[in-house]
Amino acid sequence: MKTFISDISKKEFSAGEKISAKTLRPSILSIIQRDHPEFNHSCYLSLGELNQFRQKYIGDYLLKEIGELSDLENTVLGALKSRSTLTDKIEDTDEGNYTPGQRLADKVASFGGSWKFITLFMFFLFC
């Protein structure tokens, strides 16, 4: 497996994580160069390192625009850092307040988007 050495951390990464500085947005590149002045257009970093600098850029932007980060904004930044999705963090406490029509619509939507439905429908069309 091919690898490369990051110009940021000097660690070895797989070639699939290799990002050229030439492809970075100027705003992200300037954040990287603030911490690593030697980083230029001929350098490379890993995707994970790029994501850390993206998170830093977004955090800096929000702090500049808003002044302080809310819990939600900190959650979003944490999700960027850990590469997780936010949909699993949503707490739906109003589920008991749904009308019978809303509950039926949820069940229809969950079945209509399932592989079982897709398979049955393809079988139906084939016949």
SVG drawing of the C-alpha trace seen along z (x, -y; Angstrom):
<svg xmlns="http://www.w3.org/2000/svg" viewBox="-55 -39 64 51">
<polyline fill="none" stroke="black" stroke-width="0.4" points="0.0,0.0 1.3,-3.4 1.9,-6.0 3.1,-9.6 4.6,-11.7 2.5,-14.7 4.2,-18.1 2.2,-19.2 2.8,-16.4 5.6,-14.5 3.5,-11.3 2.9,-8.6 -0.5,-8.2 -2.1,-6.1 -2.0,-7.6 -5.9,-7.8 -5.7,-10.5 -3.2,-12.7 -4.4,-16.2 -2.4,-18.7 -2.1,-22.3 -2.9,-23.4 -6.5,-22.1 -7.2,-24.0 -9.3,-27.1 -7.2,-30.2 -9.0,-30.7 -8.2,-27.2 -4.6,-27.5 -4.1,-30.8 -5.2,-29.1 -2.7,-26.3 0.1,-28.7 -0.7,-30.6 0.3,-27.5 2.8,-26.2 4.5,-29.0 6.6,-26.6 3.4,-25.0 3.1,-26.1 1.5,-25.0 4.0,-22.1 3.1,-20.5 0.7,-17.8 -1.4,-16.9 -3.8,-14.2 -7.5,-14.3 -7.8,-14.1 -5.4,-17.0 -7.4,-19.0 -10.6,-18.3 -9.0,-19.7 -8.1,-22.9 -11.6,-23.1 -13.0,-22.8 -10.7,-25.5 -11.8,-27.7 -15.4,-27.2 -14.9,-27.9 -12.9,-31.0 -15.6,-32.2 -18.4,-31.6 -16.5,-33.3 -15.9,-36.3 -19.5,-36.6 -21.4,-35.7 -18.9,-36.4 -19.4,-33.1 -20.4,-29.6 -23.7,-28.1 -24.0,-24.5 -25.4,-23.6 -22.4,-25.1 -20.0,-23.3 -21.9,-20.1 -21.5,-20.7 -17.8,-21.4 -17.4,-18.2 -19.2,-16.2 -16.8,-17.6 -13.8,-16.6 -15.0,-13.1 -16.5,-12.6 -19.8,-11.6 -23.3,-12.5 -25.6,-14.7 -28.8,-12.8 -28.0,-10.3 -27.8,-13.1 -31.3,-14.4 -33.6,-13.8 -37.2,-13.7 -39.1,-14.1 -42.4,-15.1 -42.9,-11.7 -45.8,-11.0 -47.6,-14.2 -47.8,-13.0 -51.2,-12.7 -52.3,-9.2 -51.8,-10.6 -48.2,-11.6 -47.4,-8.2 -48.9,-6.5 -46.9,-8.7 -43.7,-7.8 -44.4,-4.1 -45.2,-4.4 -42.1,-6.5 -39.9,-4.0 -41.3,-1.1 -41.3,-3.0 -37.6,-3.7 -36.6,-0.2 -34.8,2.5 -37.7,4.8 -40.0,2.4 -37.6,1.8 -37.1,5.5 -40.8,6.2 -41.5,3.3 -38.8,4.5 -40.2,8.0 -43.7,6.5 -42.4,4.5 -40.5,7.6 -43.7,9.7"/>
</svg>
